[in-house]
Amino acid sequence: MTSAEHIDFYWRPGCPFCMFLERKLDRTGVPYRKLNIWEDEQHAAFVRSVADGNETVPTLLIGARALVNPRIDDVLATMRAETPELLPADSPS
């Protein structure tokens, strides 16, 4: 489950999809913690558990929901449902 302070962002170095989503999260003001799946086997195992056995990144854990390679709109919609307290004040409704 996500912390009360941030969502979890599972990534790996060199992943262009991760870099793209990270820029969107930064612009939107979403608080997140980066977890490198190449540095920690537990992080990689979590991603495999929610991505049909694959190490597909970016994967986010928002509240109790995991999103595999999501769009920023999906992230914000899931945050509204799972962790509304983490939404930036000026995020779209």
Secondary structure by P-SEA (a helix, b strand, c coil): cccccbbbbbbbcccaaaaaaaaaaaaabbbbbbbbccccaaaaaaaaaaccccccccbbbccccccccccaaaaaaaaaacccccccccccc
